[in-house]
Amino acid sequence: MNIKTISTTPFNDQKPGTSGLRKSVKVFQSPHYLENFVQSIFDTLQCENKTLVVGGDGRYYNRQAIQTILKMAAANGVGRMLVGQGGILSTPAASCVIRENQAFGGIVLSASHNPGGPDGDFGIKYNVTNGGPAPEKITDAIYDRTKTIDSYKILEAADLDLDRPGSFKLAMMDVEVIDPVVPYIKLMESLFDFDRIKDLLTSGKFRMCMDSLHAVTGSYAHAIFEQRLGAPAGTVQNGIPLEDFGGGHPDPNLVYAHDLVEVLYGENAPDFGAASDGDGDRNMILGRHFFVTPSDSLAVLTANAHLVPGYKDGLAGVARSMPTSAACDRVAEKLGIDCYETPTGWKFFGNLLDANKATLCGEESFGTGSNHVREKDGLWAVLFWLNILAVRGESVEQIVRTHWQTYGRNFYSRHDYEEVDAARANEMVERLRSLLPNLKGQQFGNYQVAYSDDFSYTDPVDGSVSQKQGIRIGFTDGSRIVFRLSGTGTKGATLRLYLESYEPDASKHDRDTQEALAPLIAIGEEIAQIRKFTDREAPTVIT
């Protein structure tokens, strides 16, 4: 086996976003593209003789990329690589393996909820020793290296057999292919009352449906729900991971998880439904004919955490991304714990979790998690809900409605305008920024602007500052509108419009969400001129 040094030239588009580097598969397959980014990781972080973890969500190009990464790791002196069997590791499971093995870090291959297949998307990110996404100082350093790189190292060797657990040698580097499910189940068993959940799922009085959208959680869901917890065969639907996710869009929302929605809103619907995304870090929760918003889900988990063994001693605090509704803020206030508002991106929660300032975290984009790993975790959220349901003996809808009666309801929605012209979208945002100084005090119908800003976050642990994280317009009644451009897509730009209105009056909680938010939707259009800048009459997705 020989180590080759291959000359290359930099690419100018390898700046990682909040979720790593995401591009189309065809871009990653272009000569030297993947290799440049991986070599930049090794050059920046000095991984010689260290232990690293590698795995991905099983999408198209996952296996080929892992073989390349292994050969480059061996050429760059990495001491040991832990690889998920078949190249598979859900993102939360990768975090679990990094932490359990005290690894130096990990390379996670995923484009999360983006479509897969030869014409789909691919992604790569680096996770650090705590199991979480690399902070900006590291991703910036990796990006700086991609701009100057002139060569990469790779071992000339045959591909390894990743389909069976075992130990291998690649030059001087040890490679261990591990079962991707076992360490994750062990961690879940330490947090949740599996016996009580099993009693619920085998009682004959409760039915659930788990939709893995032909993505990475299929293997985990079959092992946990149907094998370990005794749910009937067929509880997990779309449970075979496929490289193209069965031609679907592995995003757990009301539009793309339509199979699950039809089941939960159909005749003879089960009591509980859940879906996860491409790499297993997101979740959607449904009751019979009832949808739980991610913001409400975080608030309910926070309020009921004492019912779950892993959290029975109380929470250090809770954190939410800025666009997430303030529902959990009211729970935190009642519990007497801190609630932190961070930019979007799970890496911003890492410092809070490591410093024991927060225990639970959540994003409005269907992501929730806790200090058990340093990623959001879809199946963890499903198990958390099942544990609560098993203890309380109530339906999903009853639990949420009781929560609203106690804390009030935050009517909340997100409108996504996908694949819009990036230049026009940025023009719209710059125009909004120019309007911010003059919006305070303005009246829009019955709504008066109390504040308007471009969200800036100062990390309470290390003092780092992140600016321009989303445009907020708040009103005197507590309602608000938020505008953000998302960096998770690979085609054009995605404009996200977030709308929130607080209603303390329980007699008004049954209103339709879009109807309740209609005045704010109109104000958002009036201020931002969304139709003009996006050339869209309506959002692509409403959640």
N, C-alpha and C positions, 0 to 999 in steps of 0.2 A: 504494500500500500504506500503510495507516494502522495506527498502534499504538494499541490500545485498553487502557485501564486498567479492569479489571472488579472491582467490589466483591465481597468474599467474607467468610466467617466461618470461624474455625478449626475443625478437626476434633480430637477428643480422642483419636484412636487412631492417630496417625501416628508413633509411636516406632519407629525401625528396630531390628530384632533383629540377631543376629550375621550374618545374611545379607541385611540390608536390610529394606525394608518389604514385607510379603507380606499380601495380602488376596484375597478372591474377586474375580473379574472384575467382578461386578456392583457391588461396592464401588468399584472403580476407575472404573467407568463413571458413577457417580453425579455430579451436577453439582459441578464445581470440585475434586473430590477429587484427581485427578492433578495438576491445575494448582497447587493449594495446595502440594503437596509439592515440585514442580519449582521454583516461585517461591521457596520457602524455601531450596532449594539455591543459587539465584542470589543471593538476598539475603545469605546467610551467607558465601559464598565469593568474592564480588566477581569475577565472571568476565568483565568487560568487556575486549574486545580479546584475549581468550585463545583458545587452541585446545582444543576438547573433542571427545571421541569418543562416539558413541552407536550402540547396536545391541542386539539381544536374541536370544532363543532361538527366535523365530519362532512362539511360541504365540499363541493367539487374543488380539486387542487389541494385539499388538505394533506393527503398521503404523500404526494410528490414534494410538497413544501417541507414536510417533516423529514423526509429522507435527505433533502438538501441541507436543512438546518443541522441534522445530526453529523453529516460529513464536515460541515463548516465548523461545528463545535469541536470535533476531534482535531481538526487542523489548527484550531486556535487554542489548544491546550486545556479545554474544559475537562474537569476530572471525572464527572459522573452526570449522566442524563437519565431522568425518570420520564418514561413515555407512556401515555395511556394506550391500552391495548387497542389495536386497530387505528391508532392515531387519535383516539377519542378521549376528550376530557371536557366536561362542561366547564364554563368559566368559574362558577363557584367551587366546583370540585378541584379545579386547578389551584385555586387559592387554598383550599383545604390541604392538598398534597404539599404545596410549598411550605405551609405553616407546620404541618405534621412532621415533615422531614427537615425542618430548619434549613431549607434550601436557600441558596444565594438569591434566586429569583426564578422567573419562568417566562417562557415565550408562549403566548396564547394566540391561536390562530382562529379568528372569527370575524365576521362582519355582522354579528349579532342578529338583528331582526331583518336585515336586508335579504333580498332574494338570492338564491344560489344557482348552481349549474354553470355550464360553459359560458353562457351569456350573462351570468349573474355577477355577484360581487365577492370579494375576498378581503380579508383583513389580518393584521398582525399587530400585537402590542406587547410591551414588556411589563411584567409585574415584579415588584420588588420583594424583599425578604419578608415583609409583613403579609404578603399574599395579595396586596392591592395594586391597582394600576400605578405605574411610575408617576411621581409628581412632576410638575412642569419643569423644574430645574434639570431633571434627567431627560425628559423628552426633548427639551430644547437643546441639550448637549448632544443627544443622538442626531437630531436634525442638523445641527451645525456640522457634525461629522459627515453627514450625507452630502454636504455641499462641497467638501474638499477631498473625498475619498478617491483614490486612484488605483486601488487593487483590492482583491479579496483572496482569502485562503480557503481551499477546499481539498478534502481527501479523495483520492481516486480509490473507490471501493464499491463493492456490490451493495445493493439495497439490503437492509435488514428485514427479517420477518417480524412484522409488528402484530401479527394476528394471534400470537400465543404468548402468554406471560413467561418470562424467563430472563436470564442474565446473558449478556453478550459483550464482546470486546470489539471496539472500533478503533484500530491502532492502539494507543495507550488509554483510551477513554472507556470507562465502564458504562454500559447501557442496560437499564432495567426496564422491561416492559411490564407494566403493572395493570391489575384489574382496575378500571376507572370508577367502578361503582362501590366496591367494598369500603374504602376509607370514608367515602361520603356518607354511606348508611351508618357507619359507626358513629360519625359525628352527629347525625340526626337523632340517633338513639340516645345520645347523651343529653339532648335538649328537650325531647318531647316524650309524652307518656304513650309509648307505642302500644302497651297493653290496653289502655283505655280507648285509643283510636281503633285498635283491632276489634274490640267489643262492639264499637259503633258500626264498623264496616261489615261485620259478620252477624249483626243482630237480625237481619231480614227486614228491618224497619227503616233503613237508611240506604240510599243509593247515591253514588257519585259517578262522575264522568271526567276523566282527565284526558285532555287533547294535547299531544306532544307535537302536533303539526309536522310530523315526519322529520323532526329535528333531534337534537342531541339528547333531550331528556327521556326519549322513548325507553332506552335501556334502563335508566334509573327508575322511571315510573313503573315499569313492569316489575322490577326487583322489589321496589318499596311497597307499592299498593297491592299488587296481585299476589306476590309471593310472601313478603314479610308480614303484611298486614291483613292478608286473607280476603281481599276484595275479589268478587267474581271475575273470571276471565272475561275480557271484553270491556272492563272498566276503563282501560287505557285505549283510546282510539288514536289512529294515525301514529302508532307507536314504533314503527320501524324507521330508523334514521335513514334518510336518502340524501344523496349528494346534491340533488336539486330541490329537496324538500317536497317532493311529489309535484313539482310545478307550482306550488303555492308560495305564499308570502308569509314567512314564519314570524309574524308579529301578532302577539296576543291582544287583539282589540276586537271591537264589535264588528268590524268590517272584515278583517282578514281571518279571524277565527270563526267564520260563518258556520262551519259544521257544528261546532260546540253550541253556538247561539241557537241554532235551529233545534238542537236537542233540549236545551234548557228552557226554551220558550215554546216547545211543542206540547202535544198531548202526552200525558203520563210522563212528564218530565222528572228527572231525578232530583234529589234534594240539594245537590251541590255539584258545581262544575268549575273546572279550572283549566287554563291553558298556559303553556310556556312558550318561549321563543327559540330562535335558532341555536343559541349557545347556552340556554338554560338559566339566564339570570333575570328574566322578567316573568311576570305572572298576571293573569286576569282571573278574577274571582266572580262567580255567578251563583245566585241561589235560584230556586224554581221561579221562573218568570221575573228575575230580579238581578240587576247589574250593580256591582259594588265598584264605585270609582276608586282608582288607586289612592287618592287623597283620603277618602273615607276609610279605606282598608288600613292605611297606616294609623289613622286615629283609633280605629277599633282595636287593632293589635296592641297599641299603646295602653289603651284603657283596660284591656283584659290580660295583659302580660302576666299578672300575678297568678293566673290560672294554669300557667305552663311551667313545668318543673325547672327548665333552664333559666327562667326569669322570675321565679317566685319571690326572690329576695328584693325585688324592686329594680328600677331602671336608673342609671346614672343621669340620663338625659335622653332627648330625642332630637333628631335633626331632619330637616327636609330641604329639598331644593327650592330655590326662590319661586319658580312657577307653580309648585305644589300648593294646594289650598291650605288655609290656616286652620283647618279642622283639628290637626294634632296640637296646635298651639294652645287651644282651649283645654285639651286633656292634660297637657303638660302643666298648665297653670293650676289646674285642680289638684294634680299630683304633687305640686311643689317642686318640680324639676325644671331644668333649663330646656329651652327649645331653640335650636340653632337654624338659621336660614343661610344656606350656602348657594353658590352657583350650581348650575346643572353639571353633572359629571361626578361619578362615584369617587374619584380620587380625592375630592374635597372633603369627603366624610372620613377618610383614612386617619388624618391627624386627630380628629375628635374621638374616634374609636380607640386609637392607640393611647391617647391621653386619658381615657376613661371619662370623657366628658359626655359621651353619648353611648347608648346601648342599641337603640333601634334607629334606623335611617330609612328614608323613602323619597322617591321621585315620582312626579306625576306621570311619567312615561312608563308606568306599570312595573316599576322596580322598587322592591323593599328588601331589607336585610338587617343584619345585626352584627354584633362584635364576634360572632362565631367564625366568620371569615372576613375578608376585606373586599368583597364584591357583593352586589345585589344577588339574590338567590331565589329563583322561582319556586322550586319544590319546597324549600324551607317555608315560604309564605303559605303554600298549600297545607303543609303539615301543621303550621301554626293555627290556621283557620280550623282544621279538623280537630285539633286538640281543644280549641275553644268550644266548638260545636258539641264535642263529646262531653265536656264538663257542664255546659249550660243547658243542654237538652232542648235548645230552641232552634228555629230555622234561621238561615242567613238573613232573611228579610226581617224577622222579629228582632234579631240582635242589632241590626243597623237602625231600625226604626226606634228601638229603645235608646240607642245611642243618640239619635237626633233629638229625642224628647229631653234628654239630659243636657246636651251641649248645644242644641240648635243645629240647623242644617246649612252647610255651605254648598249652595248650588254652584256647580263647577263644570266646565267643559273646555275641551281643547279642539280648535279647528286647525287642521293641517292643510296647507297648500303645497303639494309635493311637485318637485321637478319644475319649479318656475325659473324663469330667466334670472340667473345669479346677479347680473349687472343691474337689472331693474329692481330686484329685491334689495340689493344693497343701497340703491338710490332711494328707495322708500324708507329704509332705516335711517339713512343720513338725514333725510328730510324730517323724520320724526324727531331725531336728536336736536335739530335746529328749532323745533317747536317747543321743546321741553321747558325752557325758561319762562315762557309766557302762558303756560297752561294753568298754573295754579290760580285758583279762584274762579276760573271760567265755569259757566253754567251750561250744561247740556241736558235740556229737559228738566227732569227732577234731580239730576245728578250734578253736584258741584265738585270740582277737582280740589282735593286736599293736598296732593303732592304729585310730582312727576319727576322721574329721574332715570338714569341709566345705571342699573344696579352695580355697586362696587362692594367687594367683600374683603374684609381684613381677617385673616385666619387668626383665631384666638389662641392658637398654640404656638405658631412660629412667626406670626406677624406679617406674613406675606400678603400682598394685595393683588386682587384680580379685578380688573375694571371692565366696563362695557359688557356686562353679563346678561343684559336684557332690559328692555325699556318698560318701566312700570308707570301706570297712571292710576292713582288711588283716589277714591271719592270719599266724601265726608261720612257716608253711611257704612263705610267698611268695604264696599264693593271695589273691584279693581279690574284693570285690563293689563295684560302683559304681552309684549311682542318679542319674539326671538327668531333668529335664523339658526336652524339646526345644522350641525356639521356631520350628521350620521349618514347622509345619503352620498351617492357618488355621481349623480346626474343632476345638474342644475343646483338649485337651492330649495330648501323646505322652509317655508314661513309658518311659524306656529303662533296662533293667537289663543291666549288663555283668558278665560272669563270667570269671574267669581263674584257671587253675591250671597251674603250671610242672611239667613232668615231664622230668628229665634222663635217665631210663632209656630207652634206645632200644628195648628189648624191649616197652615199654608204649605206643609211639607210635601203634600201629594201633587203639587203642581208639576207639569212637564218641565224638564230641565231647560230645554231650548226656549220654551215659552217664558220661563222665569228670567232667562238671560237675554231675551230679545232686545230690551232697551240698550243693554251694554253692547250687544252685537252691532246694533245700529250706530252707536257712538264710536266703536272701534273702526267701522267703515268710514264714518264721517271724518275722523281725525287722520287716519292712515291712508285713506283712498286705496284700499286693498284691491278692488276690482280694476282700477286703472293701472296699478303697477304690476299685477299678476296676470291680467287678461283672463281672469277666472270669475265666473258668476257665483260659484259656490266652492266650499272647501272640498278637497279630495277625500278626507276622512274627518268625521266628527266623533269624538269620544267624550 
